[in-house]
């Protein structure tokens, strides 16, 4: 296959540089064209060259590739080489624990996995997202980490350690935050209330691999809205405790295709991008979210029987 590689060499544990990554893919018999994730010129190489685009990096790199392909070449499949910390998208594709050599060797016979995206519209315009959009705990915690440079998290050497540090940051923030009024409409039904967290997810996972809506799938054509009020504070705390996310009590979740959200929160996250009060202004946040079913195709390992 002809592979356009989009590589974030600073992601995660930095296991691959340009040469080793190209050698890995060429050894499997593929032709390659290499681009740094900072170089948007890769989009011009897709139409004349690529059978597939390889996103080598974390969830941010995968999202960047997906956003561009959704506009320029939605029929070209994406393969993920997970080099980040959470690697939520890679995990959703069933790639957890599979060595890179086996992932690359399996591209020729891989399963084609349709993948939903969604659009978030607000005063900033329209942004396509793959994982989640939210206000409340995760957005505020991400804003806090961004303000202090997340230095203590980045200094942790292992991916598991960094996820544990991020969860701990959210856990500590949850202990001192109060619920906030948020107006939420899902397919025209009112779900407004006082919430600690509102997350609108596509495949059910957000942040440091928090499986907030575990029954969601990457191509179910639905948005999954998790609403956590004061009555479920302890359940959310259990999800934030390392190793407890899968065993914690389910959080209140609803599903539909169109969400309207309005609140006075000063922080909003769009996947991994945080928009703080400096960017959102002092007016209430008003966000309109819609699912876009099966926008993209990923190559994934065969389903395990």
N, C-alpha and C positions, 0 to 999 in steps of 0.2 A: 504493500500500500504506500501511497504518497502521503506523508504525515507533515503537517505544519505544527511545529512545537512552539508553544507559548509558555515561557519558563520564568517563574519568579525565583531567582537564585537566592533571595534572602528569606524565603519562607521557612518556617518551622525549624527543623534540625539541620537544614542545609546539607543534605546527604549527597547531592549531585550538583556538579558544575556543568558548564556547557559541554565540555568534551566528553565527560562520562555519561551524560544523558544521551547525547547523539550516538555514542558508541553502543549503548544499551539497545537503542531502537534500531540502529543499522545492523547490529548482530542478529536481530530477529528477521532481517531480510527486507526492511522497509527503507524507502527513500525519505530523506528528511530535509526540511527547511527550518532553520532555527531563528527564533525571535525572542528578545527579552519581553517580559510582560509590560515594560515601560515603553515599548516601541509599538505604536499603533499601526505601523506599516504592515503588520502580519495580515490584516484584513484584505489587503490588495493581493496577497499571494494565495488566497483561498480558492477563488473561482478558477484560475488557470492551472492550479497545481494540486490542491488537496483532495484526497479521498476521506480524510479525517483530520480533525484538529485535536492535538493533545494539550490539555491544560495541566501543566506541571507546577503545582503550587498548592496553596490552601484554598479554602472556600471563596475567598475574595478573588483569586485568580480565575477560578472556575466561573464565578458569576460574571466577571469582566468579559471572558470569552463568550459565555452564553448570551449576554446582552448584545454583543456585537454581531454574533451569528444570527440571532433572532431578526435582526434588521437586514444584514447583508447576504446571508446564505443559510436559511433555516433548515435546509435539507441535508446539510453536511453534518455528519454525526460528530459528537465530542467523546473523547476518551479522557479519563482522569488519572493522573499520576499524583497521588495525595502526598504532598510535602508539608502540609500545614499542621496546625495544632488540633483542632476539632475534627476537620475533614468530614463534616456532616453530609455533604453531597456524596462523597465517595462511599460512606457507610450506607446511605440510602440505596446505593447501587449494588450493595452486597459485596463490597471489595475489602471489608475489614479483615486484616490479617493475611492477605494474599501478597506474597513477595512481588516486587516490581517486575522481575524477570518473568514470572508467571502471568502477570497482567498483560505485559507486552506480547508474550507468546500467544495469548488467547485472543488478541484483537481480530484475527482473521475469522474465527468461528464464534465470535461473541454474540450475545443476545442483544437485539436492538430494543432499547428501553425508551418508550415515549416519556416525555417529561413536561409537566405543567410549569408555566411561569404565571406571574400575576403583575398587574399594573397598579401602582400607587400614584394617585393624582392629588396635588395640593398646590399651594402657592408657588412652589418651585417648578411646577410643570408635571410631567409624567415620568416615572422611574419604574423600570422593570425589575422585579425581584424574584429570587429563586427559593429563598428560605422563609423569611418572616419579616413583618413590619410590626413594631410595637411601641407602646408607651408604658410608663410605669417602671417597675423594678429593673428590667433588663436595660432599657434605654437610659435610665438614670445611672445605673452601675457602669455602663459602657461610657457614659459621659464623664463620670468620676475618674475612671481609668485613663481616659484620654487627657483630662486636665492635668493629672500628675505624671503623664507620660507612660503609665503602666510599667514603670521601671522594675518594680519588684516582681511582676509577672514575667517580663521578658528575661529577667536574670535567671529564671528557673531553667535548667538545662533540658529536661525531658518534656515531651508533649503532655503526658499524663500529669506531670507536676504543674505545668502551666494551666491545664484545665482545672486542677484542684485549687490553685491559687485564685483563678477567676471565680469559681463557684464560692469560695470563701469570701471574696469581696462582695458578691451578691448577697450571700447569707448575712453578712454583717450589716449591709445596707437595709435588708429586709427588717432586721431587728429594730431599726430606728425610724422607719418610714411610716407614714399614715396613708390610709386610703384616700383617693381623690375622685371627685365626681367626673365621670366620663359618659358621654352620650354615644351609645352604640346602636346601630341598626343593621340587622342581617336579613337580607332579602325582604326588607320592609317590616320586619318584626323588631319591636323595641326591646333592647337588652340593656338599657342604661342603668347605671348604678354607681356605687362608691367602690372603686377597685384599686388593688395594689399593683395589678399587672393586667394589661390587655395585649395579647399577642395574636396576630393574624398570620397563620402558617400555611404553607403549601404541602410539604411532605411530613410535617409534624415535629421537626427538630429545630432547635435554635440555640445560639450561644455556645457555651462549652459542652456540647452534646447533651442538651437537656431535651429529653423526649417528652415534650409537653402534651402532644396529641399522638400517642403511639399507634393509633389505628389509621392514621392518615397514610396515603400512598402517593408516590410521585406522579401518578397519572390518573388519579381518581376524579379529576375535573372539579374539585371542591376547595374552597378556603375553609380552614379549620380555626375557629375563634376560641381562644382560651381566655376565660374571664375569672380572675381570682379576687375574691372579696375577703373581708376580715374573717369570715367563717372558715376560710380555707388557707389561712396564713400558715398554719402548722404543716399542712400538706405540701405547700410550696416549699417550705423550709426542708422537708424531707427530700424533695426533688433536687435541692441544692446540695445536699449532703453527699459527698463522693461515695459512689457505689449504691446509692439508694434510689436513683431515678427510676430504674426498672421495677423496683419493689414498692415504691410509694403509692399511696392511694391516688386514683385518677383525679385530675383536676377538671373543673367544669368546662366542657367544650361543646361547641355547636358548629354546625357545618352548613355552608351555603355558597353562593356564587358572587354576592355583592355586599360589601360592607361599607358603611359610612360611620366615621368616627370623628367626634368633636370633643375637645378637652382643653384645659388651660395648662397642660404639661409644658415644661420648658425644654424637654428632651424627647427626641424621636429617633428610633433607629430604623434604617432601611437595609436589611441584611446586616452587614458588618459596618455600615457607615452610620456615624452618629451625627445628628444635627442638633446642636445645642441652642440655648436661648439666643445666642448671638446671631444664629442663622435663621431661627424660626420667628424672631421678633416677639412683640408683646401681645399681639392679637391671638385669640384662641386658635389652636391647631384644628384644621378641618381637612380630613383625609377621605378620599374615595378610593376603594380597592375593588378590583374585579379580577376573577380568574381567567386565564387564557389557556384552555386545555391543549395539552400535547403540542406545545409550540416547538419543542426541540426533541432531538433524539440523542441519547447517549449509548455507547457500547458498554455492556455490562457482562460479568461472568454468567454462565448458564445457571438457571435456577436449580437450587439443590432440592432433590426429591426426598 
